[in-house]
Amino acid sequence: MSFAATPIADAIAVEPVGENRYRAELSDDYTVLGYPNGGYLQCVLANAAIAAASDDGAPHIHASSVATNFIKSPTVGPVMLSTKVRRIGRGVSFVAVALSQGEDVLTESLVTVSTFSESSQQRYLSDGIAIAPLDSCQTVAPFEGFRLHDSLEVRYDLSMPKWWEGEVEGPGEIRAWMRLTEGGQWNALNVLFATDCLPPATLSLGSTGWVPTLQLTSYLRRVPSSDWVAVRQWIRSIADGVAEEHCEVFDESGELVASATQIALVRFTQGS
């Protein structure tokens, strides 16, 4: 059963509660197996970083990169974000953010804050994304425990393995179109969520649903120009129980709007 999700703008909001400190309320609507999703947490951390940079006089309004270490998963509910502006520059600023509950720092990020130009010309030195047209892609039944998908409409490219039907021969790749169903359009902040909200690409290789992220670095390149974005997520390597996963996000104009790399623990079903 699908539920109306809290709009993402509300779910990632931060409020100042003192010098270099912000409060946020982590929403159950953006969780996987009961734990807040990593891309969602990056939205919250980046929001605090942008606010802290602005409070220190920075003119920048976008987070162009977010490098996050997930020390321990926070729980749904109130969190505190402590910020330290490392540098205010003409083109970019740097802010460190630590997310804590009680006395424990659970997640830390270093955020690069800048401002995207609306007239920038992009040179993409790769092949872009080869994805089936939106109308040819398929919506599948909700995955158990992926509460975050209540906030999204996702349509999967059927040329990739249908791991939800037991196809686990690889390649370790997922391609899909997605759009927000609650709270409007993708923007230069919430698109961080898009870099980490698909199921892990290891599922097409026979992994279990247990794939906790250890480190996630996301790069934002421009403001998305469409409601739908095309996402390619793939596995680069797996060794010693750790997977290296990459993600690219394109808007309907074919422009790269965001990319990400993460390392995550992974387990496989017996015999796969």
C-alpha positions in Angstrom: 0.0 0.0 0.0 1.3 3.5 -0.9 1.0 6.4 1.4 1.2 10.2 0.8 4.7 11.2 1.7 5.8 14.3 3.4 7.0 16.8 0.7 10.7 16.6 0.5 11.1 20.3 1.1 9.6 19.9 4.5 11.5 16.7 5.2 14.9 18.3 4.7 14.2 21.6 6.4 16.6 22.9 9.0 16.1 25.6 11.6 18.8 27.6 13.5 18.9 26.9 17.2 22.2 28.7 18.1 25.5 29.7 16.7 26.6 27.1 14.1 23.8 24.8 15.1 20.7 23.7 13.3 17.8 21.3 14.1 16.1 19.0 11.7 13.4 16.3 12.0 14.2 13.2 10.0 11.1 11.8 8.3 10.0 8.1 8.2 8.9 8.8 4.6 12.5 8.7 3.4 13.7 5.5 4.9 14.9 2.1 3.7 14.2 -0.8 6.1 13.4 1.8 8.8 16.6 3.8 8.4 16.9 7.3 6.8 18.2 7.0 3.2 21.8 8.3 2.5 20.8 10.6 -0.3 18.0 12.1 1.8 20.5 12.6 4.7 22.8 14.4 2.2 20.0 16.8 1.4 19.6 17.7 5.1 23.4 18.1 5.6 23.7 20.2 2.5 20.8 22.4 3.6 22.6 23.1 6.9 25.8 23.8 5.1 24.2 26.3 2.7 22.5 28.0 5.7 25.8 28.2 7.6 27.7 29.6 4.7 25.0 32.3 4.1 25.1 33.2 7.8 28.8 33.8 7.4 28.3 36.1 4.4 28.8 33.7 1.5 26.9 34.6 -1.6 26.6 31.0 -2.8 23.2 29.2 -2.9 24.0 25.7 -4.2 25.8 22.6 -2.9 28.1 21.5 -5.7 29.6 18.5 -3.9 28.8 16.6 -0.7 31.2 14.0 0.7 29.6 12.0 3.5 30.8 9.4 5.9 28.1 7.3 7.5 29.5 6.4 10.9 26.2 5.0 12.2 22.7 5.3 11.0 20.5 7.8 12.7 17.0 7.0 13.7 13.8 8.8 12.5 13.2 11.9 14.6 15.0 15.0 15.8 18.7 15.5 15.0 21.2 18.3 15.6 23.5 19.6 12.9 26.7 21.3 13.9 28.5 23.4 11.2 31.9 24.9 10.8 32.6 27.1 7.9 36.1 26.3 6.7 36.5 29.0 4.1 34.4 31.7 2.4 35.7 32.2 -1.2 34.7 34.2 -4.2 33.7 31.2 -6.3 33.2 28.5 -3.7 32.9 28.0 0.1 33.5 25.0 2.3 31.5 23.9 5.2 31.9 20.8 7.5 28.7 19.4 9.0 28.2 16.8 11.7 24.8 15.2 12.3 24.2 13.9 15.9 21.6 12.4 18.1 22.3 12.8 21.8 26.1 12.7 22.4 26.8 10.7 19.3 28.0 12.1 16.0 26.5 9.7 13.4 27.2 11.3 10.0 29.7 13.8 8.8 30.0 15.7 5.5 32.3 18.2 3.9 30.2 20.4 1.6 31.4 22.6 -1.3 29.0 25.5 -1.7 28.8 27.5 -4.9 26.3 28.9 -7.4 25.3 27.3 -10.7 25.0 29.5 -13.8 21.7 29.3 -15.6 23.6 29.9 -18.9 26.4 27.4 -18.4 27.4 25.3 -21.4 28.1 21.7 -20.5 30.6 19.5 -22.2 30.0 15.8 -21.3 32.9 13.7 -22.4 31.1 10.3 -22.3 28.3 8.6 -24.0 25.5 9.9 -21.7 22.7 7.5 -20.8 21.2 5.0 -23.2 17.8 4.4 -21.6 14.5 3.3 -23.1 11.9 6.0 -23.7 9.7 6.8 -20.7 6.6 5.2 -22.1 8.5 2.0 -22.7 9.6 1.7 -19.1 7.7 -0.1 -16.4 6.4 0.7 -12.9 6.8 -2.3 -10.6 5.2 -3.2 -7.3 6.6 -1.4 -4.2 9.6 -3.1 -2.6 9.2 -4.2 1.0 10.9 -1.8 3.3 11.6 0.9 0.7 9.3 3.5 2.3 11.2 6.3 0.4 9.5 5.2 -2.8 6.2 6.5 -1.6 7.6 9.9 -2.6 8.6 8.8 -6.1 7.2 7.5 -9.3 9.9 5.1 -10.8 9.8 3.4 -14.2 12.4 0.8 -14.9 14.1 0.1 -18.2 13.2 -3.5 -19.0 16.4 -4.0 -21.1 18.2 -4.3 -17.7 17.8 -7.5 -15.6 14.4 -7.8 -14.0 15.9 -8.7 -10.6 12.5 -8.3 -9.0 11.5 -11.3 -11.0 14.6 -13.3 -10.0 16.9 -12.3 -12.9 20.3 -12.1 -11.2 22.7 -12.8 -14.0 23.9 -9.2 -14.3 25.1 -6.8 -15.4 25.0 -5.0 -12.1 23.1 -2.1 -13.4 19.8 -0.3 -13.1 18.4 2.3 -15.4 15.1 4.1 -14.6 13.2 7.3 -15.0 11.9 8.9 -11.8 10.0 12.0 -10.6 8.8 13.3 -7.3 5.2 12.6 -6.5 5.0 14.9 -3.4 6.2 18.4 -3.2 6.9 19.5 -6.7 10.0 19.5 -8.9 13.6 18.4 -8.7 15.9 21.3 -7.8 19.6 21.8 -7.1 19.2 20.5 -3.5 16.7 17.7 -3.6 18.4 16.1 -6.6 20.9 14.8 -4.1 18.1 12.4 -3.1 18.0 11.1 -6.8 21.6 10.0 -6.6 20.9 7.3 -4.0 17.2 6.4 -4.0 17.1 3.5 -6.5 17.4 0.0 -5.1 21.1 -1.1 -5.0 22.4 -2.3 -8.4 23.9 -5.4 -6.6 20.4 -6.8 -6.6 20.8 -7.8 -10.2 23.8 -9.8 -9.1 22.0 -11.7 -6.5 22.6 -9.7 -3.4 20.3 -9.4 -0.4 18.6 -6.1 0.4 21.2 -5.4 3.0 23.6 -2.9 1.4 24.4 -0.2 4.0 26.4 2.8 2.7 29.7 3.6 4.3 30.7 6.6 2.2 28.9 8.6 -0.4 30.2 11.5 -2.5 27.8 13.3 -4.7 28.4 16.0 -7.3 25.8 18.5 -8.6 26.4 20.1 -12.0 23.3 22.1 -12.8 19.6 22.7 -11.9 17.4 20.0 -13.4 15.2 21.4 -16.1 12.5 18.7 -16.1 10.1 16.8 -13.7 11.4 13.4 -14.9 15.1 12.5 -14.6 16.9 9.5 -16.1 19.1 7.6 -13.7 21.8 5.1 -14.4 23.2 3.2 -11.4 25.9 0.5 -11.8 28.5 -1.5 -9.9 32.1 -0.9 -10.7 33.6 -3.5 -8.4 33.0 -5.8 -5.5 35.7 -7.1 -3.2 35.9 -8.3 0.4 32.2 -7.7 1.0 32.4 -4.1 -0.2 30.7 -2.8 -3.4 31.7 0.3 -5.3 28.6 1.8 -7.0 28.3 4.7 -9.3 25.2 6.8 -10.3 24.5 9.5 -13.0 21.4 11.6 -13.2 20.2 13.3 -16.4 17.3 15.6 -17.1 15.1 15.2 -20.1 17.3 17.6 -22.1 20.1 15.0 -21.8 22.2 17.2 -19.5 24.1 15.6 -16.6 22.7 17.2 -13.5 24.3 15.0 -10.8 26.6 12.0 -10.2 27.7 10.0 -7.2 30.0 7.3 -6.1 29.6 5.2 -3.0 31.1 2.3 -1.2 28.7 0.0 0.7 28.8 -3.3 2.5 27.1 -6.1 0.5 25.8 -9.6 1.2 24.7 -12.2 -1.3 22.1 -14.9 -1.1 23.5 -18.4 -0.7 24.8 -19.8 -4.0 24.8 -16.6 -6.0 
